[in-house]
Structures are given as structure tokens and as C-alpha cells.
Amino acid sequence: MEGFAGLPVVDHHCHLSPAGEGPRAAARFRAAGGTHLFLATQNYEPEVPVDLDGYRRQFETTERLAREVRSSTGVVAYVVIAPYPIDLVRAAQRLGVAGALELQVRALDLAGRWVREHRAVALGEVGWPHFPVDPEVGDAARSAFHHALEVARDVDCPVVVHSPDLDDAAWQALEEEARSVRLPPRRVVKHYARARRPATAGGAVPSYLARRDLVNDVASDPAPWFLETDYLDDPRRPGAVLDLTTVPRRAAALAARSSAGALTVPFLDSVKQVYGITPEVVGT
């Protein structure tokens, strides 16, 4: 398995589905030069879970996909699990807001146990809706997010945050909330970051959507930061977000015009600083 300049090539956030390409997408990723994926769970059934068994099945599917990716392609897939925060909006229609919040809390506790058992490396996606919702639902989502931070503190893992785009004040508020539960802000990763992290940010980590202009803009920034595609693997939405080959293609372009040092930040240094993981160096 070859990366670039002897380095791993890491997509920090993607989804795979048994109903989509699944491991075949990872095979395309490997053929393009990719070596490691952070595989975030998602809903694989038609309806959002309305009981804990639904989330247990979901997490087990993600774990099985990660094993299949490794066995069939050699790509390393790190499992990231949590109840998707938007699930609360739909679950509240059946369970009521209090019932939906209780389910989110129980599912976050289950995800924390998986991290403790080394079946997952982080909680994600956690956060709050990126669109307007009823104030009671919004408050419940923020309560669930606060609990996610507490679980991450207790099991010593990162959280991968789903939220609207963050301005300077919102980055600082995110970091302050992490500090309020004694979770280091560097363990908080803003997934789907579409703009450069503000200079005033005090530790929370961006996972940048790997668009060409954004990659070029942040390539010289110090660690930690990541690159991601948020590949959805949804046959109903072909071409949504970025294809899984995008991060390897961006890495190849950087390697062709600059030193390999630019690639160590998202693919080695940041993974080690945020996750405590050192992806094995490949191609050596």
C-alpha cells in the first residue's frame, strides 16, 4: 500500500454503507494512494433509531464495514460512532423531546463504552442541527452535545462535531464549553470546516473539506488540522460532497509541487496529537 513520499494518506471523515459502494469505494481510495480512513457511522435503516438496540445495530454495521475495508483492501479504517445529532429532531416526533434526548444520552454512553473497549477511536458526529429547529428541540440537542463532551472526557477520546459553520465567536464558545467539562479543546474536531480556522481559535481543531482552494490555503499551517471528503456513499445522492479519491488526489498535487513536509501535518502530526495514534508509515 503506497502513500506519497513514504507517508500515510488519511481521509479524516467519510461514510460507507452496505447499500452503497461500501468497501469498493475504499478500493478506489487505495488505488488513488489513500491508506487510512476515519469511518463515521450513519443511519443504515430507513428510519432513525428510536431505541438503543437501533444504535447498537448501527454501530455494529460500521464496525463490520471497517473490518471488511481492512480485509479486502488493506486500508485502515478507524471507527467513529455516536448518535447523529439530527436524529433527535426526527425521534422527537415519535418519542417526544424528553424521550429523544434520553435516547441520545443512552446512545452516547454506549458509544463511550465502545471507545473504552477500543472498538472505536472517537465520538462522532456529535453536535447540534445546522438548520433552524424548534427552541425546545434545539435546547435538547445542545444538552446532548454537552453530555457527549462529558463522555469524551471520561473515556479520554476526541469528539467530532457536526454544527453550522463557525465564526470567531462560535469557535471560542466551542472551546469554552469543552474547557467547562475539563475536555482539552484539542480533543474537539470541527468536521466539515469550509473556511480557514480563525487566528483567534484557542485549540479546537478543523477538519477541512478537501476542496482544492482550501487545501492550498491551509497547506502551510501548523498542526493540528485534517483533510476530509465527508463522502456519503449514498446511491440516491451521487456526487454529494466529495468523492473518496479526493484527499489522495490533493496529496499528490501537494507532493508534486512542495516538500513532503506539508503532508506530515494532516496525515501524521495531527492524528498523533488529537487521537494519540501514529498511522504506520507506508511505502518504506
C-alpha positions as CSV (number, residue, x, y, z in Angstrom):
1,M,0.0,0.0,0.0
2,E,1.6,3.2,-1.2
3,G,1.1,6.7,0.1
4,F,3.1,9.7,-1.0
5,A,6.8,10.3,0.0
6,G,6.5,7.3,2.4
7,L,3.6,8.9,4.3
8,P,0.2,7.7,5.1
9,V,-2.7,9.5,3.3
10,V,-5.6,10.0,5.6
11,D,-9.2,11.0,4.9
12,H,-10.4,12.2,8.3
13,H,-14.1,11.8,7.8
14,C,-16.2,9.7,5.5
15,H,-19.2,7.4,5.5
16,L,-19.6,4.0,3.8
17,S,-22.8,2.0,3.5
18,P,-23.8,-1.6,2.7
19,A,-26.4,-0.1,0.4
20,G,-23.7,1.9,-1.5
21,E,-20.2,1.1,-2.7
22,G,-19.0,0.1,0.8
23,P,-15.5,-1.5,0.6
24,R,-15.4,-0.9,-3.2
25,A,-15.1,2.8,-2.5
26,A,-12.2,2.1,-0.2
27,A,-10.6,0.1,-3.0
28,R,-10.8,3.2,-5.2
29,F,-9.4,5.3,-2.4
30,R,-6.4,2.9,-2.1
31,A,-5.8,2.8,-5.9
32,A,-5.6,6.7,-5.7
33,G,-2.9,6.5,-3.0
34,G,-5.1,6.5,0.2
35,T,-4.1,4.4,3.2
36,H,-6.3,5.4,6.2
37,L,-9.9,6.4,6.8
38,F,-11.8,7.7,9.7
39,L,-15.1,5.9,9.2
40,A,-18.1,7.7,10.8
41,T,-21.2,5.8,11.5
42,Q,-24.5,6.8,9.9
43,N,-28.1,5.5,9.7
44,Y,-28.3,2.4,7.6
45,E,-32.0,1.7,8.1
46,P,-34.9,3.7,6.6
47,E,-35.9,5.3,9.9
48,V,-33.8,6.9,12.6
49,P,-33.3,4.7,15.7
50,V,-36.0,5.0,18.4
51,D,-34.4,2.6,20.9
52,L,-30.9,1.7,22.0
53,D,-30.9,-1.6,20.0
54,G,-31.2,0.5,16.8
55,Y,-28.0,2.3,17.7
56,R,-26.3,-0.9,18.7
57,R,-27.1,-2.4,15.3
58,Q,-25.9,0.8,13.6
59,F,-22.5,0.8,15.4
60,E,-22.1,-2.9,14.7
61,T,-22.6,-2.3,11.0
62,T,-20.0,0.4,11.0
63,E,-17.6,-1.9,12.8
64,R,-18.2,-4.6,10.3
65,L,-17.7,-2.2,7.4
66,A,-14.3,-1.2,8.9
67,R,-13.2,-4.9,9.1
68,E,-14.3,-5.5,5.6
69,V,-12.4,-2.5,4.3
70,R,-9.2,-3.7,6.0
71,S,-9.5,-7.3,4.9
72,S,-10.5,-6.6,1.3
73,T,-8.3,-3.5,0.6
74,G,-5.7,-3.2,3.2
75,V,-6.9,0.3,4.0
76,V,-7.0,1.0,7.8
77,A,-10.5,2.2,8.9
78,Y,-10.8,3.9,12.3
79,V,-14.3,3.6,13.7
80,V,-16.1,6.8,14.9
81,I,-19.5,6.4,16.4
82,A,-22.3,8.4,18.1
83,P,-26.0,9.0,17.6
84,Y,-26.2,11.6,14.8
85,P,-27.5,14.8,16.4
86,I,-30.1,15.4,13.7
87,D,-31.7,12.1,14.8
88,L,-33.1,13.9,17.8
89,V,-35.2,16.1,15.6
90,R,-36.9,13.2,13.9
91,A,-37.0,10.9,17.0
92,A,-38.8,13.7,19.0
93,Q,-41.8,13.3,16.7
94,R,-42.3,9.8,18.0
95,L,-40.7,9.9,21.5
96,G,-41.3,13.5,22.5
97,V,-38.4,15.8,23.1
98,A,-37.6,14.4,26.5
99,G,-37.6,10.8,25.2
100,A,-35.5,11.7,22.2
101,L,-32.9,13.4,24.5
102,E,-32.9,10.4,26.8
103,L,-32.2,8.1,23.8
104,Q,-29.3,10.3,22.7
105,V,-27.8,10.2,26.1
106,R,-28.0,6.5,26.4
107,A,-26.6,6.0,22.9
108,L,-23.7,8.4,23.7
109,D,-23.0,6.3,26.8
110,L,-23.0,3.2,24.6
111,A,-20.6,4.8,22.2
112,G,-18.3,5.7,25.1
113,R,-18.2,2.1,26.2
114,W,-17.2,1.1,22.7
115,V,-14.3,3.6,22.9
116,R,-13.3,2.3,26.3
117,E,-13.3,-1.2,24.8
118,H,-11.1,0.0,21.9
119,R,-13.9,-0.7,19.4
120,A,-13.9,3.0,18.3
121,V,-11.5,5.9,18.5
122,A,-13.8,8.8,18.9
123,L,-17.4,10.0,19.4
124,G,-18.9,11.4,16.2
125,E,-20.8,13.0,14.8
126,V,-22.0,14.9,17.8
127,G,-23.2,18.5,17.9
128,W,-26.4,20.3,17.0
129,P,-28.6,20.9,13.9
130,H,-27.2,23.1,11.1
131,F,-30.7,24.4,10.4
132,P,-33.4,26.2,12.4
133,V,-35.4,23.9,14.8
134,D,-38.0,24.4,17.5
135,P,-36.3,26.0,20.5
136,E,-37.1,23.1,22.8
137,V,-35.5,20.7,20.3
138,G,-32.5,23.0,19.9
139,D,-32.0,23.1,23.7
140,A,-32.2,19.3,23.9
141,A,-29.6,18.9,21.1
142,R,-27.3,21.2,23.0
143,S,-27.8,19.2,26.2
144,A,-27.0,16.0,24.3
145,F,-23.8,17.7,22.9
146,H,-22.7,18.7,26.4
147,H,-23.2,15.1,27.6
148,A,-21.1,14.0,24.6
149,L,-18.2,16.2,25.9
150,E,-18.6,14.7,29.3
151,V,-18.4,11.2,27.9
152,A,-15.4,12.0,25.8
153,R,-13.7,13.4,28.9
154,D,-14.5,10.3,30.9
155,V,-13.2,7.8,28.2
156,D,-10.4,10.1,27.1
157,C,-11.2,10.4,23.4
158,P,-11.9,13.1,20.8
159,V,-15.3,14.3,19.7
160,V,-16.1,15.0,16.0
161,V,-18.5,17.9,15.8
162,H,-21.4,18.4,13.4
163,S,-22.6,22.0,13.5
164,P,-23.3,25.1,11.4
165,D,-20.2,26.9,10.1
166,L,-18.4,28.6,13.0
167,D,-17.4,32.3,13.1
168,D,-14.7,33.5,15.5
169,A,-17.1,33.8,18.5
170,A,-18.6,30.3,17.8
171,W,-15.1,28.8,17.7
172,Q,-14.3,30.4,21.1
173,A,-17.6,29.3,22.5
174,L,-17.0,25.7,21.4
175,E,-13.6,25.7,23.1
176,E,-15.0,27.2,26.3
177,E,-17.7,24.6,26.5
178,A,-15.1,21.9,26.2
179,R,-13.0,23.5,28.9
180,S,-16.1,23.7,31.2
181,V,-16.1,19.9,31.4
182,R,-12.3,19.6,31.5
183,L,-12.0,18.2,28.0
184,P,-9.0,19.7,26.3
185,P,-10.1,21.8,23.2
186,R,-7.6,20.0,21.1
187,R,-9.8,16.9,21.5
188,V,-12.6,18.8,19.8
189,V,-12.7,18.5,16.0
190,K,-15.0,20.6,13.8
191,H,-15.9,18.3,11.0
192,Y,-16.8,19.9,7.6
193,A,-14.8,23.1,8.1
194,R,-15.3,25.1,5.0
195,A,-13.1,28.1,5.9
196,R,-9.7,28.6,7.5
197,R,-9.7,28.4,11.3
198,P,-9.5,31.9,12.7
199,A,-6.3,33.1,14.2
200,T,-8.1,33.7,17.5
201,A,-9.1,30.0,17.8
202,G,-7.6,28.6,21.0
203,G,-7.3,24.9,20.4
204,A,-10.3,23.3,18.7
205,V,-9.3,21.5,15.5
206,P,-10.6,22.0,12.0
207,S,-11.2,19.0,9.7
208,Y,-11.2,20.8,6.4
209,L,-13.3,19.8,3.4
210,A,-10.7,18.9,0.8
211,R,-11.6,21.5,-1.8
212,R,-8.6,22.5,-3.9
213,D,-8.6,26.2,-2.9
214,L,-9.0,25.5,0.8
215,V,-6.2,22.8,0.8
216,N,-3.9,25.3,-0.9
217,D,-4.8,28.0,1.6
218,V,-4.1,25.9,4.7
219,A,-1.2,23.7,3.5
220,S,1.4,25.7,5.3
221,D,-0.5,26.0,8.6
222,P,0.9,24.2,11.7
223,A,-0.7,21.2,13.2
224,P,-3.3,20.2,14.1
225,W,-5.8,20.1,11.2
226,F,-7.2,17.4,9.0
227,L,-8.5,16.9,5.5
228,E,-11.8,15.1,4.8
229,T,-14.2,14.3,2.0
230,D,-17.4,13.6,4.0
231,Y,-18.0,11.0,1.3
232,L,-21.6,9.9,1.8
233,D,-21.8,6.6,-0.2
234,D,-25.4,7.2,-0.9
235,P,-26.7,5.9,-4.3
236,R,-29.6,8.3,-4.0
237,R,-27.2,11.3,-3.9
238,P,-24.4,10.5,-6.4
239,G,-21.7,13.1,-6.2
240,A,-22.8,14.6,-2.9
241,V,-20.0,16.3,-1.0
242,L,-16.6,15.0,-2.3
243,D,-15.6,11.6,-3.8
244,L,-13.4,9.3,-1.7
245,T,-10.5,9.7,-4.1
246,T,-10.2,13.5,-3.4
247,V,-7.8,13.5,-0.4
248,P,-5.2,11.3,-2.2
249,R,-5.5,13.5,-5.3
250,R,-4.9,16.6,-3.2
251,A,-2.0,14.9,-1.5
252,A,-0.5,14.0,-4.9
253,A,-0.8,17.6,-6.1
254,L,0.9,18.9,-2.9
255,A,3.7,16.4,-3.2
256,A,4.3,17.3,-6.8
257,R,4.9,21.0,-6.1
258,S,6.3,21.1,-2.5
259,S,8.2,19.2,0.1
260,A,6.7,16.2,1.8
261,G,6.7,18.1,5.0
262,A,3.4,19.8,4.0
263,L,1.8,16.4,4.2
264,T,3.0,15.4,7.6
265,V,0.6,17.8,9.3
266,P,-2.8,16.3,8.3
267,F,-1.6,12.7,7.9
268,L,0.8,12.2,10.8
269,D,1.2,15.0,13.3
270,S,-2.5,15.8,13.7
271,V,-3.5,12.2,14.0
272,K,-1.0,11.7,16.8
273,Q,-1.7,15.0,18.6
274,V,-5.5,14.6,18.6
275,Y,-6.0,10.8,18.7
276,G,-2.8,9.6,20.1
277,I,-2.5,7.3,17.1
278,T,0.5,7.1,14.8
279,P,-0.6,5.7,11.4
280,E,2.0,3.3,10.2
281,V,4.3,4.8,7.6
282,V,3.7,3.0,4.3
283,G,5.8,2.7,1.2
284,T,9.0,2.2,3.1
